[in-house]
Amino acid sequence: MELSNGEIMVMEVLWEGECLDENGEIQALELSKVLKEKYDLGKTSCYTFFGRLLEKGAITRRYPKYTIKPIVTREEALQKQREEAIDKLFQGSFINFCRTFLKDNKISEEEVQEMKNIINDFEKEEK
């Protein structure tokens, strides 16, 4: 699930949860007011983002008052974006991702050891 910057702004407000009611919901009009105050987004832009987020399955909407509820957590969204980026940019290969990262960045011996520890822990979990 690739989210645009505007969609992420909407989701960040929802994930923070301060504007949500006891059912974890908010009316679209109220959410657009929060987004106007926080990010200076216009009402039309907000509703465009709401529509896109509905299509992507990140939020639900119920009537009659266009009440919005987030159904994707921040962690789920980030996981999906990571997977899509690796698929798109590195032919789905985590190894290609690591090679590119390591080629372009200097890493310390401590970081190399930490990576080895992560791999060892992963191997232990797999057994």
MDTraj code that builds the backbone (N, CA, C; nanometers):
import mdtraj as md
import numpy as np

residues = "MET GLU LEU SER ASN GLY GLU ILE MET VAL MET GLU VAL LEU TRP GLU GLY GLU CYS LEU ASP GLU ASN GLY GLU ILE GLN ALA LEU GLU LEU SER LYS VAL LEU LYS GLU LYS TYR ASP LEU GLY LYS THR SER CYS TYR THR PHE PHE GLY ARG LEU LEU GLU LYS GLY ALA ILE THR ARG ARG TYR PRO LYS TYR THR ILE LYS PRO ILE VAL THR ARG GLU GLU ALA LEU GLN LYS GLN ARG GLU GLU ALA ILE ASP LYS LEU PHE GLN GLY SER PHE ILE ASN PHE CYS ARG THR PHE LEU LYS ASP ASN LYS ILE SER GLU GLU GLU VAL GLN GLU MET LYS ASN ILE ILE ASN ASP PHE GLU LYS GLU GLU LYS".split()
xyz = np.array([
    [0.0848, -0.1170, 0.0000],
    [0.0000, 0.0000, 0.0000],
    [0.0892, 0.1230, 0.0000],
    [0.1014, 0.1828, -0.1131],
    [0.1832, 0.3022, -0.1251],
    [0.0980, 0.4236, -0.0923],
    [0.1429, 0.5017, 0.0037],
    [0.0685, 0.6199, 0.0460],
    [0.1433, 0.7458, 0.0046],
    [0.0694, 0.8432, -0.0477],
    [0.1277, 0.9723, -0.0831],
    [0.1548, 1.0512, 0.0447],
    [0.2266, 1.1613, 0.0315],
    [0.2542, 1.2451, 0.1480],
    [0.1256, 1.2949, 0.2124],
    [0.0295, 1.3365, 0.1314],
    [-0.0982, 1.3835, 0.1843],
    [-0.1748, 1.2746, 0.2565],
    [-0.1740, 1.1547, 0.1992],
    [-0.2412, 1.0418, 0.2636],
    [-0.1748, 1.0076, 0.3960],
    [-0.0439, 1.0169, 0.4010],
    [0.0286, 0.9916, 0.5257],
    [-0.0077, 1.0965, 0.6307],
    [-0.0242, 1.2226, 0.5893],
    [-0.0644, 1.3260, 0.6848],
    [-0.1991, 1.2914, 0.7479],
    [-0.2939, 1.2481, 0.6642],
    [-0.4253, 1.2086, 0.7162],
    [-0.4108, 1.0913, 0.8126],
    [-0.3369, 0.9907, 0.7707],
    [-0.3216, 0.8717, 0.8539],
    [-0.2483, 0.9032, 0.9838],
    [-0.1501, 0.9914, 0.9803],
    [-0.0779, 1.0278, 1.1033],
    [-0.1742, 1.0860, 1.2064],
    [-0.2655, 1.1729, 1.1619],
    [-0.3633, 1.2297, 1.2544],
    [-0.4515, 1.1181, 1.3110],
    [-0.4933, 1.0259, 1.2255],
    [-0.5765, 0.9144, 1.2718],
    [-0.4987, 0.8226, 1.3652],
    [-0.3734, 0.7926, 1.3307],
    [-0.2922, 0.7046, 1.4146],
    [-0.2650, 0.7661, 1.5520],
    [-0.2459, 0.8982, 1.5551],
    [-0.2251, 0.9650, 1.6841],
    [-0.3470, 0.9441, 1.7733],
    [-0.4644, 0.9444, 1.7123],
    [-0.5872, 0.9085, 1.7815],
    [-0.6505, 1.0141, 1.8693],
    [-0.5882, 1.1293, 1.8849],
    [-0.6408, 1.2325, 1.9747],
    [-0.7764, 1.2854, 1.9302],
    [-0.8029, 1.2831, 1.8000],
    [-0.9274, 1.3384, 1.7472],
    [-1.0389, 1.2341, 1.7371],
    [-1.0072, 1.1081, 1.7669],
    [-1.1054, 1.0002, 1.7510],
    [-1.1970, 0.9906, 1.8726],
    [-1.3198, 0.9473, 1.8486],
    [-1.4133, 0.9288, 1.9586],
    [-1.3897, 0.7940, 2.0271],
    [-1.4776, 0.7579, 2.1187],
    [-1.4603, 0.6341, 2.1947],
    [-1.4680, 0.5088, 2.1078],
    [-1.5236, 0.5206, 1.9882],
    [-1.5308, 0.4076, 1.8942],
    [-1.4141, 0.4070, 1.7950],
    [-1.3200, 0.5008, 1.8129],
    [-1.2067, 0.5100, 1.7210],
    [-1.2443, 0.5702, 1.5875],
    [-1.3451, 0.6573, 1.5866],
    [-1.3958, 0.7167, 1.4631],
    [-1.3966, 0.8689, 1.4710],
    [-1.4114, 0.9316, 1.3543],
    [-1.4269, 1.0768, 1.3456],
    [-1.5058, 1.1076, 1.2194],
    [-1.5900, 1.2103, 1.2257],
    [-1.6621, 1.2524, 1.1064],
    [-1.5647, 1.3217, 1.0122],
    [-1.5834, 1.2996, 0.8839],
    [-1.4929, 1.3538, 0.7824],
    [-1.4801, 1.5052, 0.7934],
    [-1.5904, 1.5731, 0.8176],
    [-1.5864, 1.7190, 0.8281],
    [-1.4961, 1.7620, 0.9436],
    [-1.5081, 1.6934, 1.0567],
    [-1.4233, 1.7254, 1.1719],
    [-1.2766, 1.6954, 1.1421],
    [-1.2516, 1.5841, 1.0759],
    [-1.1140, 1.5484, 1.0403],
    [-1.0550, 1.6521, 0.9452],
    [-1.1350, 1.6999, 0.8516],
    [-1.0840, 1.8017, 0.7584],
    [-1.0483, 1.9300, 0.8333],
    [-1.1223, 1.9623, 0.9402],
    [-1.0904, 2.0802, 1.0214],
    [-0.9578, 2.0611, 1.0952],
    [-0.9369, 1.9417, 1.1486],
    [-0.8106, 1.9116, 1.2175],
    [-0.6944, 1.9234, 1.1191],
    [-0.7119, 1.8684, 0.9985],
    [-0.6063, 1.8728, 0.8973],
    [-0.5808, 2.0146, 0.8481],
    [-0.6836, 2.0964, 0.8425],
    [-0.6683, 2.2373, 0.8058],
    [-0.5829, 2.3083, 0.9099],
    [-0.6151, 2.2837, 1.0369],
    [-0.5425, 2.3485, 1.1460],
    [-0.3977, 2.3008, 1.1531],
    [-0.3770, 2.1708, 1.1382],
    [-0.2435, 2.1131, 1.1573],
    [-0.1537, 2.1301, 1.0343],
    [-0.2098, 2.1107, 0.9138],
    [-0.1284, 2.1094, 0.7912],
    [-0.1715, 2.2118, 0.6873],
    [-0.2740, 2.2918, 0.7189],
    [-0.3286, 2.3902, 0.6261],
    [-0.3794, 2.3252, 0.4965],
    [-0.4402, 2.2065, 0.5100],
    [-0.4989, 2.1383, 0.3947],
    [-0.6405, 2.1880, 0.3731],
    [-0.6757, 2.2112, 0.2471],
    [-0.8112, 2.2524, 0.2135],
    [-0.9079, 2.1358, 0.2220],
    [-1.0359, 2.1676, 0.2361],
    [-1.1396, 2.0657, 0.2506],
    [-1.1429, 1.9720, 0.1299],
    [-1.1328, 2.0278, 0.0087],
    [-1.1361, 1.9455, -0.1120],
    [-1.0198, 1.8480, -0.1155],
    [-0.9016, 1.8947, -0.0788],
    [-0.7843, 1.8061, -0.0742],
    [-0.8046, 1.6947, 0.0275],
    [-0.8590, 1.7314, 0.1422],
    [-0.8835, 1.6306, 0.2466],
    [-0.9758, 1.5209, 0.1947],
    [-1.0853, 1.5598, 0.1323],
    [-1.1815, 1.4608, 0.0838],
    [-1.1221, 1.3773, -0.0298],
    [-1.0329, 1.4366, -0.1076],
    [-0.9623, 1.3589, -0.2106],
    [-0.8773, 1.2518, -0.1434],
    [-0.8038, 1.2890, -0.0385],
    [-0.7217, 1.1923, 0.0346],
    [-0.8088, 1.0859, 0.1014],
    [-0.9230, 1.1262, 0.1567],
    [-1.0136, 1.0291, 0.2187],
    [-1.0566, 0.9247, 0.1158],
    [-1.0932, 0.9709, -0.0031],
    [-1.1365, 0.8793, -0.1088],
    [-1.0276, 0.7818, -0.1488],
    [-0.9065, 0.8325, -0.1621],
    [-0.7940, 0.7449, -0.1990],
    [-0.7653, 0.6432, -0.0898],
    [-0.7718, 0.6877, 0.0359],
    [-0.7466, 0.5968, 0.1476],
    [-0.8551, 0.4899, 0.1573],
    [-0.9774, 0.5251, 0.1233],
    [-1.0862, 0.4263, 0.1169],
    [-1.0560, 0.3215, 0.0110],
    [-1.0159, 0.3670, -0.1082],
    [-0.9843, 0.2755, -0.2183],
    [-0.8697, 0.1818, -0.1823],
    [-0.7742, 0.2323, -0.1064],
    [-0.6571, 0.1525, -0.0688],
    [-0.6844, 0.0624, 0.0517],
    [-0.7993, 0.0786, 0.1135],
    [-0.8335, -0.0058, 0.2277],
    [-0.7676, 0.0357, 0.3581],
    [-0.7262, 0.1619, 0.3679],
    [-0.6608, 0.2095, 0.4899],
    [-0.7622, 0.2603, 0.5924],
    [-0.8791, 0.3037, 0.5436],
    [-0.9845, 0.3534, 0.6309],
    [-1.1181, 0.2945, 0.5855],
    [-1.2165, 0.3021, 0.6747],
    [-1.3539, 0.2680, 0.6374],
    [-1.4382, 0.3936, 0.6528],
    [-1.5544, 0.3900, 0.5900],
    [-1.6464, 0.5033, 0.5971],
    [-1.7859, 0.4473, 0.6206],
    [-1.8587, 0.5140, 0.7074],
    [-1.9982, 0.4760, 0.7244],
    [-2.0832, 0.6015, 0.7219],
    [-2.2039, 0.5819, 0.6783],
    [-2.2989, 0.6924, 0.6672],
    [-2.3949, 0.6871, 0.7839],
    [-2.4701, 0.7888, 0.8148],
    [-2.5038, 0.9011, 0.7281],
    [-2.4068, 1.0179, 0.7371],
    [-2.3199, 1.0237, 0.8337],
    [-2.2382, 1.1448, 0.8522],
    [-2.0944, 1.1289, 0.8053],
    [-2.0708, 1.0345, 0.7118],
    [-1.9366, 1.0134, 0.6567],
    [-1.8368, 1.0020, 0.7718],
    [-1.8548, 0.9001, 0.8519],
    [-1.7695, 0.8765, 0.9668],
    [-1.6547, 0.7846, 0.9258],
    [-1.5336, 0.8260, 0.9578],
    [-1.4105, 0.7579, 0.9148],
    [-1.3475, 0.6851, 1.0325],
    [-1.2931, 0.5684, 1.0012],
    [-1.2208, 0.4905, 1.1019],
    [-1.0975, 0.4300, 1.0364],
    [-0.9801, 0.4471, 1.0975],
    [-0.8599, 0.3831, 1.0415],
    [-0.8659, 0.2325, 1.0636],
    [-0.8288, 0.1553, 0.9612],
    [-0.8283, 0.0091, 0.9771],
    [-0.6903, -0.0498, 0.9508],
    [-0.5963, 0.0346, 0.9149],
    [-0.4575, -0.0079, 0.8953],
    [-0.3730, 0.0634, 0.9997],
    [-0.2900, -0.0113, 1.0702],
    [-0.2014, 0.0501, 1.1691],
    [-0.0796, 0.1103, 1.0993],
    [-0.0112, 0.1955, 1.1723],
    [0.1123, 0.2548, 1.1203],
    [0.2102, 0.1443, 1.0812],
    [0.2227, 0.0428, 1.1660],
    [0.3172, -0.0658, 1.1407],
    [0.2804, -0.1431, 1.0141],
    [0.1511, -0.1690, 0.9956],
    [0.1067, -0.2399, 0.8749],
    [0.1359, -0.1585, 0.7491],
    [0.1101, -0.0289, 0.7558],
    [0.1344, 0.0573, 0.6404],
    [0.2835, 0.0628, 0.6067],
    [0.3671, 0.0753, 0.7098],
    [0.5116, 0.0811, 0.6865],
    [0.5632, -0.0513, 0.6311],
    [0.5121, -0.1619, 0.6826],
    [0.5519, -0.2939, 0.6337],
    [0.5180, -0.3080, 0.4852],
    [0.3972, -0.2679, 0.4486],
    [0.3557, -0.2777, 0.3085],
    [0.4399, -0.1872, 0.2202],
    [0.4718, -0.0669, 0.2675],
    [0.5542, 0.0241, 0.1877],
    [0.6959, -0.0309, 0.1716],
    [0.7506, -0.0911, 0.2770],
    [0.8838, -0.1528, 0.2673],
    [0.8835, -0.2634, 0.1639],
    [0.7838, -0.3509, 0.1721],
    [0.7753, -0.4630, 0.0783],
    [0.7623, -0.4135, -0.0656],
    [0.6775, -0.3120, -0.0860],
    [0.6590, -0.2584, -0.2210],
    [0.7866, -0.1925, -0.2725],
    [0.8583, -0.1221, -0.1854],
    [0.9827, -0.0578, -0.2273],
    [1.0876, -0.1616, -0.2650],
    [1.1005, -0.2665, -0.1869],
    [1.1981, -0.3721, -0.2177],
    [1.1599, -0.4404, -0.3484],
    [1.0308, -0.4667, -0.3672],
    [0.9861, -0.5281, -0.4933],
    [1.0165, -0.4377, -0.6121],
    [0.9826, -0.3107, -0.5984],
    [0.9948, -0.2169, -0.7099],
    [1.1401, -0.1804, -0.7399],
    [1.2169, -0.1502, -0.6380],
    [1.3515, -0.0956, -0.6574],
    [1.4630, -0.1992, -0.6587],
    [1.4370, -0.3162, -0.5980],
    [1.5440, -0.4153, -0.5826],
    [1.5034, -0.5531, -0.6331],
    [1.4085, -0.5555, -0.7269],
    [1.3609, -0.6804, -0.7873],
    [1.3165, -0.7826, -0.6821],
    [1.2631, -0.7328, -0.5726],
    [1.2122, -0.8204, -0.4683],
    [1.3197, -0.8867, -0.3834],
    [1.4447, -0.8463, -0.4014],
    [1.5547, -0.9117, -0.3312],
    [1.6049, -0.8270, -0.2148],
    [1.5939, -0.8839, -0.0965],
    [1.6478, -0.8175, 0.0212],
    [1.8001, -0.8080, 0.0119],
    [1.8612, -0.9081, -0.0493],
    [2.0075, -0.9074, -0.0683],
    [2.0489, -0.7896, -0.1557],
    [1.9763, -0.7644, -0.2650],
    [2.0062, -0.6485, -0.3503],
    [1.9918, -0.5186, -0.2712],
    [1.8897, -0.5121, -0.1874],
    [1.8700, -0.3953, -0.1024],
    [1.9915, -0.3750, -0.0113],
    [2.0338, -0.4817, 0.0558],
    [2.1486, -0.4729, 0.1476],
    [2.2764, -0.4337, 0.0741],
    [2.3001, -0.4959, -0.0402],
    [2.4204, -0.4629, -0.1185],
    [2.4238, -0.3149, -0.1534],
    [2.3114, -0.2632, -0.2009],
    [2.3042, -0.1222, -0.2388],
    [2.3296, -0.0337, -0.1183],
    [2.2659, -0.0662, -0.0085],
    [2.2824, 0.0135, 0.1127],
    [2.4261, 0.0095, 0.1614],
    [2.4844, -0.1101, 0.1662],
    [2.6194, -0.1247, 0.2199],
    [2.7244, -0.0633, 0.1268],
    [2.6969, -0.0667, -0.0032],
    [2.7910, -0.0094, -0.0994],
    [2.8001, 0.1426, -0.0837],
    [2.6881, 0.2048, -0.0524],
    [2.6818, 0.3502, -0.0483],
    [2.7021, 0.4103, 0.0904],
    [2.7134, 0.3267, 0.1926],
    [2.7271, 0.3767, 0.3295],
    [2.8410, 0.3047, 0.4002],
    [2.9165, 0.3822, 0.4749],
    [3.0220, 0.3214, 0.5559],
    [2.9591, 0.2735, 0.6854],
    [2.9918, 0.1497, 0.7207],
    [2.9386, 0.0967, 0.8461],
    [3.0558, 0.0569, 0.9349],
    [3.0336, 0.0698, 1.0636],
    [3.1391, 0.0407, 1.1614],
    [3.1466, -0.1090, 1.1874],
    [3.2536, -0.1493, 1.2524],
    [3.2689, -0.2887, 1.2931],
    [3.1563, -0.3286, 1.3896],
    [3.1166, -0.2355, 1.4761],
    [3.0068, -0.2635, 1.5685],
    [2.8779, -0.2929, 1.4926],
    [2.8528, -0.2162, 1.3866],
    [2.7320, -0.2385, 1.3065],
    [2.7387, -0.3715, 1.2319],
    [2.8576, -0.4067, 1.1830],
    [2.8754, -0.5361, 1.1165],
    [2.8458, -0.6481, 1.2160],
    [2.8983, -0.6354, 1.3377],
    [2.8733, -0.7380, 1.4392],
    [2.7253, -0.7448, 1.4748],
    [2.6606, -0.6302, 1.4838],
    [2.5172, -0.6288, 1.5141],
    [2.4374, -0.6976, 1.4037],
    [2.4764, -0.6751, 1.2780],
    [2.4093, -0.7422, 1.1656],
    [2.4293, -0.8931, 1.1742],
    [2.5488, -0.9354, 1.2099],
    [2.5750, -1.0789, 1.2264],
    [2.4882, -1.1367, 1.3379],
    [2.4745, -1.0618, 1.4464],
    [2.3908, -1.1069, 1.5576],
    [2.2446, -1.1205, 1.5147],
    [2.1981, -1.0258, 1.4362],
    [2.0602, -1.0313, 1.3858],
    [2.0407, -1.1557, 1.3012],
    [2.1367, -1.1840, 1.2133],
    [2.1279, -1.3032, 1.1272],
    [2.1312, -1.4298, 1.2119],
    [2.2205, -1.4346, 1.3109],
    [2.2280, -1.5520, 1.3990],
    [2.0973, -1.5726, 1.4753],
    [2.0403, -1.4631, 1.5256],
    [1.9131, -1.4733, 1.5975],
    [1.8023, -1.5214, 1.5036],
    [1.8037, -1.4727, 1.3820],
    [1.7035, -1.5136, 1.2828],
    [1.7160, -1.6632, 1.2537],
    [1.8397, -1.7091, 1.2372],
    [1.8616, -1.8519, 1.2108],
    [1.8130, -1.9382, 1.3266],
    [1.8353, -1.8923, 1.4488],
    [1.7889, -1.9659, 1.5670],
    [1.6367, -1.9741, 1.5701],
    [1.5700, -1.8661, 1.5359],
    [1.4227, -1.8626, 1.5349],
    [1.3668, -1.9557, 1.4272],
    [1.4350, -1.9680, 1.3163],
    [1.3884, -2.0499, 1.2053],
    [1.3964, -2.1990, 1.2360],
    [1.4829, -2.2375, 1.3300],
    [1.5026, -2.3802, 1.3605],
    [1.4016, -2.4333, 1.4522],
])
top = md.Topology()
chain = top.add_chain()
for i, resn in enumerate(residues, 1):
    res = top.add_residue(resn, chain, resSeq=i)
    for name in ("N", "CA", "C"):
        top.add_atom(name, md.element.get_by_symbol(name[0]), res)
traj = md.Trajectory(xyz[None], top)
